[in-house]
Amino acid sequence: MVALQGIPSRHLDITKGPAVITIGSVHGGVRGNIIPDEVEMVGTIRTFDGETRELLHTKLRSTVQALAEANGATATVTIKPYAPVVRNDPKLLWKMMPTLRWAAGDDKGMEASLITGAEDFAFYQQSIPGLYLLLGVNDPGVAYGEAPSNHSPFFDVNEAALITGVRALVGFALDYAEAATDK
């Protein structure tokens, strides 16, 4: 696993964009003192562009094959494509910033740094310009990035923050209706 997770830092130019391989699940064997005849490892690959993703896939396959061969084993690598990279449309974001500031408050709207989330929303963005927004549901007084992530067992939602999301969606709908009637 360490060899796989080290591929991005050792074989990619990460100054061009972050990339990660995470093995999140390993299944094999039924007893601690018996070498299993089969092991399955499941994980995720996150990148910010298709070229890096393809390079990572190639290096992952060759590393797995080399490790298996070095240990007298065979290996099969199956990579199931999930979703393209989510990217907000810059023109749409610029156009909707006044609405977002209205919804969240002038001092709260911010552009988040890159995140390696994988969302099927990106398929919509291949057809039409879109915005993927992070609402920010921390408790009052907890700064951005300090609360447990939504994949943590300690994640908690400040439901009072949900009104900001409703306001943003209502604002977007009103902006769209106004633009449609101006034509």
C-alpha positions as CSV (number, residue, x, y, z in Angstrom):
1,M,0.0,0.0,0.0
2,V,2.8,2.4,0.8
3,A,4.3,2.0,-2.6
4,L,1.0,2.8,-4.2
5,Q,0.3,5.8,-2.0
6,G,3.8,7.1,-2.7
7,I,3.3,7.2,-6.5
8,P,2.1,10.8,-6.7
9,S,5.0,12.2,-4.7
10,R,7.7,10.1,-6.4
11,H,6.5,9.9,-10.0
12,L,4.4,13.0,-10.8
13,D,5.3,16.7,-10.9
14,I,3.0,17.7,-8.0
15,T,3.9,21.3,-8.5
16,K,1.5,21.2,-11.5
17,G,-1.4,20.0,-9.3
18,P,-2.0,17.7,-6.4
19,A,-2.8,14.1,-6.8
20,V,-3.5,11.3,-4.3
21,I,-4.0,7.5,-4.3
22,T,-5.7,6.3,-1.2
23,I,-6.2,2.6,-0.3
24,G,-9.2,2.7,2.0
25,S,-10.1,-0.9,2.2
26,V,-8.1,-4.2,2.3
27,H,-9.9,-7.6,2.4
28,G,-8.1,-10.9,2.5
29,G,-7.9,-14.1,4.4
30,V,-9.8,-15.6,7.3
31,R,-7.1,-16.1,9.9
32,G,-4.1,-14.2,11.1
33,N,-1.7,-17.1,10.7
34,I,-2.7,-18.2,7.2
35,I,-1.5,-16.4,4.0
36,P,-4.6,-15.7,1.9
37,D,-4.8,-16.9,-1.7
38,E,-6.4,-13.6,-2.7
39,V,-6.5,-10.0,-1.4
40,E,-8.6,-7.2,-2.6
41,M,-7.6,-3.6,-2.1
42,V,-10.1,-0.8,-2.9
43,G,-9.3,2.9,-3.0
44,T,-9.6,6.2,-4.8
45,I,-7.5,8.3,-7.1
46,R,-7.9,12.1,-7.1
47,T,-6.4,14.5,-9.5
48,F,-7.2,17.9,-11.0
49,D,-6.7,17.1,-14.6
50,G,-7.2,14.2,-17.0
51,E,-3.6,14.0,-18.2
52,T,-2.3,13.6,-14.6
53,R,-5.0,11.0,-13.9
54,E,-4.0,8.9,-17.0
55,L,-0.3,9.1,-15.9
56,L,-1.3,8.0,-12.4
57,H,-3.3,5.1,-13.8
58,T,-0.4,3.9,-15.9
59,K,2.1,4.2,-13.0
60,L,-0.4,2.4,-10.7
61,R,-0.8,-0.5,-13.0
62,S,2.9,-0.9,-13.6
63,T,3.7,-0.6,-9.9
64,V,1.1,-3.2,-8.9
65,Q,2.4,-5.6,-11.6
66,A,6.0,-5.2,-10.5
67,L,5.2,-5.7,-6.9
68,A,3.1,-8.8,-7.7
69,E,5.9,-10.3,-9.9
70,A,8.6,-9.5,-7.3
71,N,6.6,-11.6,-4.8
72,G,5.7,-14.5,-7.0
73,A,2.1,-13.4,-7.3
74,T,-0.3,-12.1,-10.0
75,A,-2.4,-9.0,-9.8
76,T,-5.4,-7.5,-11.6
77,V,-5.9,-3.8,-11.5
78,T,-9.4,-2.5,-12.2
79,I,-9.9,1.2,-12.4
80,K,-13.5,2.3,-12.6
81,P,-13.8,5.8,-13.8
82,Y,-16.1,7.8,-11.5
83,A,-16.4,11.5,-12.3
84,P,-14.5,14.2,-14.1
85,V,-13.0,17.1,-12.1
86,V,-15.5,19.5,-10.7
87,R,-14.6,23.0,-11.9
88,N,-16.7,26.1,-11.3
89,D,-17.4,28.1,-14.4
90,P,-15.4,31.4,-13.8
91,K,-17.8,33.7,-15.7
92,L,-20.9,32.2,-13.9
93,L,-19.1,32.5,-10.5
94,W,-18.3,36.1,-11.2
95,K,-21.8,36.8,-12.3
96,M,-23.3,35.1,-9.2
97,M,-21.0,36.6,-6.6
98,P,-23.4,39.4,-5.7
99,T,-26.1,36.9,-5.0
100,L,-23.7,34.7,-3.0
101,R,-22.7,37.8,-0.9
102,W,-26.3,38.6,-0.4
103,A,-27.1,35.0,0.7
104,A,-24.0,34.5,3.0
105,G,-23.1,38.1,4.0
106,D,-20.4,40.2,2.4
107,D,-17.8,39.1,4.9
108,K,-18.5,35.3,4.6
109,G,-18.3,34.6,0.9
110,M,-14.9,33.2,-0.1
111,E,-13.3,31.2,-2.8
112,A,-12.2,27.9,-1.3
113,S,-8.9,26.3,-2.1
114,L,-8.8,23.2,-4.3
115,I,-10.3,20.1,-2.8
116,T,-10.0,16.5,-4.1
117,G,-13.7,15.7,-3.7
118,A,-15.2,13.6,-6.5
119,E,-18.8,14.5,-7.4
120,D,-21.0,13.3,-10.2
121,F,-22.2,17.0,-10.4
122,A,-19.2,17.3,-12.8
123,F,-21.2,15.5,-15.5
124,Y,-23.7,18.3,-15.5
125,Q,-20.9,20.8,-15.8
126,Q,-19.7,19.1,-19.0
127,S,-23.0,20.1,-20.6
128,I,-23.8,23.5,-19.0
129,P,-21.9,26.0,-16.9
130,G,-22.3,25.2,-13.2
131,L,-21.3,26.2,-9.7
132,Y,-20.5,23.7,-7.0
133,L,-20.7,25.6,-3.6
134,L,-19.6,24.6,-0.2
135,L,-22.1,25.9,2.3
136,G,-20.0,26.0,5.4
137,V,-22.0,24.3,8.3
138,N,-19.5,24.9,11.1
139,D,-20.8,25.9,14.5
140,P,-20.4,29.6,15.3
141,G,-16.8,30.4,16.2
142,V,-15.3,27.4,14.4
143,A,-13.1,28.6,11.6
144,Y,-13.1,27.2,8.1
145,G,-11.0,24.0,8.0
146,E,-11.0,23.5,11.8
147,A,-14.2,21.3,12.1
148,P,-14.2,17.6,11.4
149,S,-14.8,16.8,7.7
150,N,-18.0,15.4,6.4
151,H,-16.3,11.9,6.2
152,S,-15.4,12.0,9.9
153,P,-17.4,10.2,12.5
154,F,-17.2,13.5,14.5
155,F,-18.9,15.5,11.7
156,D,-21.8,17.7,12.9
157,V,-24.0,20.1,11.0
158,N,-24.9,23.5,12.3
159,E,-28.4,23.4,10.8
160,A,-28.9,27.1,11.2
161,A,-26.4,27.5,8.4
162,L,-28.7,25.8,5.9
163,I,-30.7,29.0,5.5
164,T,-27.7,30.4,3.6
165,G,-28.0,27.6,1.0
166,V,-31.8,28.2,0.7
167,R,-31.1,32.0,0.2
168,A,-28.5,31.3,-2.4
169,L,-30.8,29.0,-4.4
170,V,-33.7,31.4,-4.2
171,G,-31.4,34.2,-5.2
172,F,-30.1,32.2,-8.2
173,A,-33.7,31.5,-9.2
174,L,-34.7,35.1,-9.0
175,D,-31.6,36.2,-11.0
176,Y,-32.5,33.6,-13.7
177,A,-36.1,34.7,-13.8
178,E,-35.1,38.4,-14.0
179,A,-32.6,37.7,-16.8
180,A,-35.2,35.7,-18.7
181,T,-37.8,38.5,-18.5
182,D,-35.2,41.1,-19.7
183,K,-34.9,39.4,-23.0
